[in-house]
């Protein structure tokens, strides 16, 4: 009997968890040995009753149906015994025995794959950062890995696709089951520019317990995981924990200290579990030495941002404090943001932004002008830059990147 058929039979047994599948193969020696084992041998193992009954069912109908579905849908299959199976996954204790895919078959062990994850219920700040980081990573040559849920996942994928980059989405159900339904076009775009991957056979409905299990593959395929925005209880933090357990790097984008959507990311940064990230360069510089043929650090800003940088770089820094009432406008070239966003900033962040809306300044100048201690100035600059309100110029100078509408 074909090895593939036995693997498909085994992976479709009810009550079979990833770790149990590996344990059965380790005990019996192979999927074929599990299939042909005497039913009494199953009773000698500490297995759920439902799983033992499934192992006694020797019907190959499910395996044959999966193979037929894959042919019909144009899906490829990779097993843990194939040469193309990623070694990065093979290192995991609970590696998937079978992967189904649609699109390209990447050599993950040769790719600078970076995962981007975050909450579904993201804020405009999170949407913007996920899209920008995804775009910059893909432009630099990284392979962007994510789920495909609404929110941070979708924004990161769209950003990477916008730059013409390569993407991979790991799903919590069968590849032919589009979830959420509104992401139908994103499914097609990802399959065309990269790959859709799942350990679940075609026709599997995405269910809640599948997603935490799926997360180990997202982190396992990647060199590092970037958490863009996540509350304290978030599936993205599960992915970050799996990444740490797997020996992968973890990065996180900071958010406002009082923002619930950033409580999780701020937490893992403060505990030293993640490296603080402001731009894709903070991630790329960790890997360019090992992937010089894949990555480049010359990630250019957008055309508008480049123009603002060149203009701001030529403006001299002031020597005197700027009065807040004179700091309302940063010039017509800057994007306009609602006044309520300025009002949500902390007092120190708002004072620093108002100074930078007049002239580019270095942190030491901001300390002198605002009276805010250097440590808190640097923290405020990080939050303001991550929020897209300011930009960093050559020479560690900062300038406003937006202007706020006036209250009439």
C-alpha positions as CSV (number, residue, x, y, z in Angstrom):
1,X,0.0,0.0,0.0
2,X,1.3,3.5,-0.9
3,X,3.0,5.4,1.9
4,X,1.0,8.6,1.1
5,X,-2.3,6.7,1.4
6,X,-1.2,5.5,4.9
7,X,-0.2,9.0,6.0
8,X,-3.5,10.5,4.8
9,X,-5.4,7.7,6.6
10,X,-3.5,8.3,9.8
11,X,-3.9,12.1,9.7
12,X,-7.6,11.8,9.3
13,X,-8.2,9.7,12.4
14,X,-10.5,11.4,14.9
15,X,-9.1,12.8,18.2
16,X,-5.6,12.7,16.7
17,X,-3.5,15.7,17.9
18,X,-0.2,16.7,16.2
19,X,2.0,15.4,19.0
20,X,0.1,12.1,19.1
21,X,0.7,11.5,15.4
22,X,4.5,11.8,15.9
23,X,4.3,9.6,18.9
24,X,2.5,6.8,17.0
25,X,5.0,6.9,14.2
26,X,7.9,6.9,16.7
27,X,6.3,3.9,18.4
28,X,5.5,1.8,15.4
29,X,8.2,3.1,13.0
30,X,6.1,4.4,10.1
31,X,2.5,5.3,9.1
32,X,2.3,1.9,7.3
33,X,3.2,0.1,10.5
34,X,0.5,2.0,12.3
35,X,-2.0,1.0,9.7
36,X,-1.1,-2.7,9.7
37,X,-0.7,-3.0,13.5
38,X,-2.8,-5.5,15.3
39,X,-5.7,-3.7,16.9
40,X,-4.7,-5.2,20.3
41,X,-1.5,-3.1,20.1
42,X,-3.5,0.1,20.2
43,X,-5.0,-1.0,23.5
44,X,-1.5,-1.1,25.0
45,X,-1.1,2.6,24.4
46,X,-2.6,5.4,26.4
47,X,-4.8,6.8,23.6
48,X,-8.3,8.4,23.6
49,X,-11.0,5.8,23.1
50,X,-12.2,7.6,20.0
51,X,-8.7,7.5,18.5
52,X,-8.4,3.8,19.1
53,X,-11.7,3.2,17.3
54,X,-10.5,5.3,14.4
55,X,-7.2,3.4,14.2
56,X,-9.2,0.1,14.0
57,X,-11.1,1.5,11.0
58,X,-8.9,0.4,8.1
59,X,-11.1,2.0,5.3
60,X,-9.1,4.0,2.8
61,X,-12.1,5.9,1.6
62,X,-11.0,9.2,3.3
63,X,-7.5,9.0,1.7
64,X,-8.8,8.3,-1.7
65,X,-11.3,11.1,-1.4
66,X,-8.5,13.5,-0.4
67,X,-6.4,12.5,-3.4
68,X,-9.3,13.0,-5.7
69,X,-10.1,16.4,-4.2
70,X,-6.4,17.5,-4.6
71,X,-6.4,16.5,-8.2
72,X,-9.6,18.3,-8.8
73,X,-8.5,21.5,-7.0
74,X,-5.0,21.5,-8.3
75,X,-3.4,21.2,-4.9
76,X,0.0,19.7,-4.1
77,X,0.9,17.5,-1.2
78,X,4.1,17.3,0.8
79,X,4.7,14.7,3.5
80,X,7.3,14.7,6.3
81,X,9.2,12.0,4.4
82,X,9.7,14.1,1.2
83,X,12.9,15.9,0.4
84,X,10.9,19.1,-0.2
85,X,9.6,19.1,3.4
86,X,11.0,22.1,5.3
87,X,13.7,21.2,7.8
88,X,12.5,24.1,9.9
89,X,9.3,22.2,10.5
90,X,11.0,18.9,10.9
91,X,12.7,20.4,14.0
92,X,9.4,20.8,15.8
93,X,8.2,18.1,18.2
94,X,4.7,18.4,16.8
95,X,5.5,18.9,13.1
96,X,2.7,18.3,10.6
97,X,2.9,14.9,8.9
98,X,1.3,16.3,5.7
99,X,1.0,19.7,4.1
100,X,-1.5,20.6,1.4
101,X,-0.7,23.6,-0.8
102,X,-1.8,25.7,-3.7
103,X,0.6,27.9,-5.6
104,X,4.4,27.9,-5.4
105,X,6.4,25.4,-3.5
106,X,9.0,27.4,-1.7
107,X,12.3,26.1,-0.3
108,X,11.6,27.5,3.1
109,X,15.0,26.6,4.5
110,X,16.6,28.9,2.0
111,X,14.1,31.7,2.5
112,X,14.3,34.7,4.8
113,X,10.7,34.1,5.8
114,X,9.2,36.5,8.3
115,X,5.8,36.1,9.9
116,X,3.5,39.0,10.6
117,X,0.6,38.4,12.9
118,X,-1.8,40.5,15.0
119,X,-5.4,41.0,16.1
120,X,-8.4,40.8,13.8
121,X,-9.9,43.8,15.6
122,X,-7.1,46.2,14.8
123,X,-7.0,50.0,14.8
124,X,-6.1,52.3,11.9
125,X,-2.7,52.5,13.5
126,X,-2.3,48.8,13.4
127,X,-3.6,48.5,9.8
128,X,-1.1,51.2,8.6
129,X,1.9,49.6,10.4
130,X,1.1,46.1,9.2
131,X,0.7,47.2,5.6
132,X,3.9,49.3,5.7
133,X,6.0,46.6,7.4
134,X,4.7,43.9,5.0
135,X,5.4,46.1,2.0
136,X,8.9,47.0,3.2
137,X,9.9,43.4,4.1
138,X,8.6,42.0,0.7
139,X,10.4,44.8,-1.2
140,X,13.6,43.9,0.6
141,X,13.3,40.3,-0.5
142,X,11.8,38.6,2.5
143,X,9.1,36.0,2.2
144,X,6.1,37.3,4.2
145,X,4.2,34.6,6.1
146,X,0.8,35.1,7.9
147,X,-2.7,33.8,8.3
148,X,-5.3,35.3,6.2
149,X,-7.8,36.6,8.7
150,X,-9.2,40.1,8.5
151,X,-7.2,42.7,10.4
152,X,-3.4,42.6,10.7
153,X,-3.0,39.4,8.7
154,X,-4.8,40.8,5.7
155,X,-3.2,44.2,5.9
156,X,0.3,42.6,6.0
157,X,-0.4,40.4,3.0
158,X,-1.9,43.3,1.0
159,X,1.1,45.4,1.8
160,X,3.5,42.7,0.6
161,X,1.5,42.1,-2.5
162,X,1.5,45.8,-3.2
163,X,5.2,45.8,-3.5
164,X,5.1,42.7,-5.8
165,X,6.5,40.5,-3.1
166,X,6.0,36.9,-2.3
167,X,3.6,35.7,0.4
168,X,2.5,32.6,2.2
169,X,-0.7,32.1,4.1
170,X,-1.1,29.2,6.5
171,X,-4.8,28.3,7.0
172,X,-6.8,26.9,9.8
173,X,-9.0,24.9,7.4
174,X,-9.0,23.3,4.0
175,X,-7.5,25.4,1.2
176,X,-10.8,25.2,-0.7
177,X,-12.8,26.7,2.2
178,X,-12.5,30.4,2.1
179,X,-12.7,32.0,5.5
180,X,-13.6,34.8,6.0
181,X,-15.7,34.9,2.9
182,X,-14.9,38.5,2.2
183,X,-11.2,37.5,1.6
184,X,-12.0,35.6,-1.5
185,X,-9.9,37.9,-3.7
186,X,-7.1,37.9,-1.3
187,X,-7.0,34.1,-1.4
188,X,-6.6,34.2,-5.1
189,X,-3.9,36.9,-5.0
190,X,-1.9,35.0,-2.4
191,X,-2.1,31.7,-4.4
192,X,-1.0,33.6,-7.5
193,X,2.0,35.4,-5.9
194,X,2.9,32.8,-3.4
195,X,1.2,29.9,-1.7
196,X,-1.7,28.8,0.5
197,X,-0.7,26.1,2.9
198,X,-2.7,23.9,5.4
199,X,-2.3,20.7,7.3
200,X,-6.0,20.2,7.0
201,X,-7.4,18.3,4.0
202,X,-9.7,19.9,1.4
203,X,-13.2,20.4,2.7
204,X,-12.2,21.0,6.4
205,X,-14.2,23.8,7.9
206,X,-12.1,26.3,9.9
207,X,-12.9,25.8,13.6
208,X,-11.7,27.8,16.6
209,X,-9.4,25.1,18.0
210,X,-7.7,24.7,14.6
211,X,-6.1,28.2,14.7
212,X,-3.9,27.9,17.8
213,X,-2.7,24.5,16.3
214,X,-2.1,26.2,12.9
215,X,0.0,28.9,14.6
216,X,3.0,26.6,15.2
217,X,3.4,26.2,11.4
218,X,3.4,30.0,10.9
219,X,6.2,30.5,13.4
220,X,7.9,27.2,12.4
221,X,8.3,28.2,8.8
222,X,9.8,31.6,9.7
223,X,13.0,33.0,11.0
224,X,11.1,35.4,13.2
225,X,7.6,36.6,14.1
226,X,6.5,40.2,14.1
227,X,3.5,41.0,16.3
228,X,2.1,44.3,15.0
229,X,-0.9,44.8,17.3
230,X,-2.4,42.5,19.9
231,X,-4.5,42.8,23.1
232,X,-3.5,40.9,26.2
233,X,-5.5,37.8,25.1
234,X,-4.8,37.3,21.5
235,X,-4.0,34.4,19.1
236,X,-1.1,36.5,17.9
237,X,0.5,36.2,21.4
238,X,0.1,32.4,21.1
239,X,2.1,32.5,17.9
240,X,4.7,34.6,19.7
241,X,5.0,32.1,22.5
242,X,5.2,29.2,20.0
243,X,8.0,31.1,18.2
244,X,9.9,31.5,21.5
245,X,9.5,27.8,22.3
246,X,10.8,27.0,18.8
247,X,13.8,29.2,19.2
248,X,12.6,31.8,16.7
249,X,13.1,35.5,17.0
250,X,10.1,37.6,18.2
251,X,9.6,41.3,17.3
252,X,6.8,43.6,18.3
253,X,5.5,47.1,17.3
254,X,4.9,49.3,20.3
255,X,1.6,51.2,20.6
256,X,0.1,53.9,22.9
257,X,0.5,52.8,26.5
258,X,-3.2,53.1,27.1
259,X,-4.4,51.4,23.9
260,X,-6.1,48.0,24.6
261,X,-5.2,46.8,21.2
262,X,-1.5,47.2,22.0
263,X,-1.5,45.9,25.5
264,X,-0.1,42.5,24.4
265,X,2.6,43.9,22.2
266,X,3.7,46.5,24.8
267,X,3.8,43.7,27.4
268,X,6.1,41.3,25.5
269,X,8.4,44.3,24.7
270,X,8.5,45.3,28.4
271,X,9.2,41.7,29.5
272,X,12.1,41.4,27.1
273,X,10.4,38.7,25.1
274,X,10.3,40.7,21.8
275,X,12.6,43.2,20.1
276,X,11.0,46.6,19.6
277,X,10.3,47.3,15.9
278,X,9.7,50.7,14.3
279,X,10.4,49.9,10.7
280,X,11.2,46.8,8.6
281,X,14.9,47.7,8.8
282,X,14.9,46.8,12.5
283,X,14.0,43.3,11.4
284,X,16.0,43.0,8.2
285,X,19.3,43.9,9.8
286,X,19.0,40.7,11.9
287,X,19.2,38.5,8.9
288,X,21.0,40.2,6.0
289,X,24.3,38.6,7.1
290,X,22.9,35.1,6.7
291,X,20.8,35.8,3.6
292,X,22.9,38.3,1.6
293,X,21.6,36.8,-1.7
294,X,18.0,37.3,-0.6
295,X,17.8,40.5,1.4
296,X,18.8,44.1,0.9
297,X,18.6,47.0,3.4
298,X,18.1,49.8,0.9
299,X,14.3,49.9,1.5
300,X,13.3,53.3,0.1
301,X,10.5,55.3,1.7
302,X,7.4,56.2,-0.3
303,X,7.8,59.0,-2.8
304,X,5.9,61.4,-0.6
305,X,7.9,60.5,2.4
306,X,11.1,60.9,0.5
307,X,10.1,64.4,-0.6
308,X,9.3,65.3,3.0
309,X,12.7,64.0,4.2
310,X,14.6,65.9,1.7
311,X,12.7,69.1,2.5
312,X,12.9,68.7,6.2
313,X,16.6,67.9,6.1
314,X,17.4,71.3,4.8
315,X,15.5,73.1,7.6
316,X,17.8,74.3,10.5
317,X,16.9,73.4,14.0
318,X,15.6,76.2,16.2
319,X,17.4,77.4,19.3
320,X,14.3,78.6,21.1
321,X,11.2,76.9,22.5
322,X,8.3,76.9,20.0
323,X,5.0,78.2,21.4
324,X,2.2,75.5,21.2
325,X,-0.2,77.9,19.7
326,X,2.2,78.5,16.8
327,X,2.7,74.8,16.2
328,X,-0.7,73.9,14.8
329,X,0.3,73.6,11.1
330,X,3.1,71.6,9.6
331,X,2.5,72.8,6.0
332,X,0.1,71.8,3.3
333,X,2.3,69.0,1.9
334,X,1.7,66.8,5.0
335,X,-1.3,64.4,5.2
336,X,-4.2,65.8,7.3
337,X,-5.3,63.8,10.4
338,X,-8.4,64.4,12.6
339,X,-7.8,66.7,15.6
340,X,-9.2,64.0,17.9
341,X,-6.1,61.9,17.3
342,X,-3.9,64.7,18.6
343,X,-6.1,65.0,21.7
344,X,-5.7,61.3,22.4
345,X,-1.9,61.7,22.7
346,X,-0.3,62.0,26.2
347,X,0.8,65.5,27.2
348,X,4.5,64.7,26.6
349,X,3.9,63.1,23.2
350,X,1.7,66.1,22.2
351,X,4.4,68.6,23.3
352,X,7.1,66.7,21.4
353,X,4.9,66.5,18.3
354,X,4.2,70.2,18.4
355,X,7.9,70.9,18.6
356,X,8.6,68.6,15.6
357,X,5.8,70.1,13.6
358,X,7.9,73.3,13.4
359,X,11.4,72.0,12.7
360,X,13.4,68.8,12.7
361,X,15.0,68.2,16.1
362,X,17.3,65.7,17.7
363,X,16.3,64.0,21.0
364,X,18.7,66.2,23.1
365,X,17.1,69.3,21.7
366,X,13.6,68.0,22.6
367,X,14.8,67.3,26.1
368,X,15.9,70.9,26.4
369,X,12.8,72.4,24.8
370,X,10.2,70.3,26.6
371,X,11.8,69.6,29.9
372,X,10.9,65.9,29.4
373,X,13.6,63.4,30.6
374,X,15.7,61.8,27.9
375,X,14.3,58.3,28.6
376,X,10.7,59.5,28.2
377,X,11.6,61.5,25.1
378,X,13.0,58.4,23.4
379,X,9.9,56.4,24.4
380,X,7.5,59.1,23.0
381,X,9.5,59.3,19.8
382,X,9.1,55.5,19.3
383,X,5.4,55.7,19.8
384,X,4.9,58.7,17.6
385,X,7.0,57.2,14.8
386,X,5.2,53.9,15.1
387,X,1.9,55.7,14.9
388,X,3.0,57.4,11.7
389,X,3.0,60.9,13.2
390,X,6.7,61.6,12.8
391,X,9.6,60.4,10.7
392,X,13.3,59.9,11.4
393,X,15.8,61.9,9.3
394,X,19.5,61.3,8.8
395,X,21.5,62.2,11.8
396,X,18.9,60.9,14.3
397,X,16.7,64.0,13.7
398,X,12.9,63.8,13.7
399,X,10.2,65.8,12.0
400,X,6.4,65.7,11.8
401,X,4.9,63.4,9.1
402,X,1.3,64.6,9.4
403,X,-0.6,67.8,10.3
404,X,-3.8,67.9,12.4
405,X,-6.9,69.7,11.3
406,X,-7.8,72.9,13.1
407,X,-10.8,73.1,15.5
408,X,-13.0,76.0,14.3
